[in-house]
Amino acid sequence: MNKRHETVIKDRKVIYIAAFAAIGIVLLIIGSVFSGGFSRKDSPESIDEYIKNTEKRLCETVSKINGAGKTDVFITLENSFETVYASNASIDESGDETKNARTTQKELAYTTSRTDGETPVVVKQILPKISGILIVCEGGNIPEVRQEVVSSVSIAFNVPSNKIYVTGGNNKK
């Protein structure tokens, strides 16, 4: 192969990569427009609200386990919400046969709407990771009930059983 032919092949690769990136961004934008767009309303308003709602749901579920009785739940988180944004990427490949240089530049992809103006395109939002769960329930002192609660919560939240503590208690309110 001669150098001119190699240069043409490299140029085509850059064009194909740029075209696929552009098509991907267009599909993301079209998807967000037809789905009503991504907004902050799609995610919980705050980390405190997320914890409160998760604790409430878990409390209601655990109290339905045979023998658990009235239940209180306390959850701790390892981190907060993480948002992943779409980005436009351009790749610049240049150099000769002995030295290959490659530069990648990324910038956020934006969508525009009449109400929100220009906003970044959200690809996904990652929920916080749970680091520990404390459960106080009337039947928590009974080994069989404690094991059932720990197993259920471990499976539901994908949290190791050593990060879940269940104890008995008198939950009078």
Secondary structure as UniProt FT lines:
FT   HELIX           3..34
FT   TURN            35..36
FT   HELIX           40..42
FT   HELIX           47..63
FT   TURN            66..68
FT   STRAND          71..77
FT   STRAND          82..85
FT   STRAND          87..95
FT   STRAND          100..108
FT   STRAND          110..113
FT   TURN            114..116
FT   STRAND          117..120
FT   STRAND          122..126
FT   STRAND          130..137
FT   TURN            138..141
FT   HELIX           143..157
FT   HELIX           161..163
FT   STRAND          164..168
//
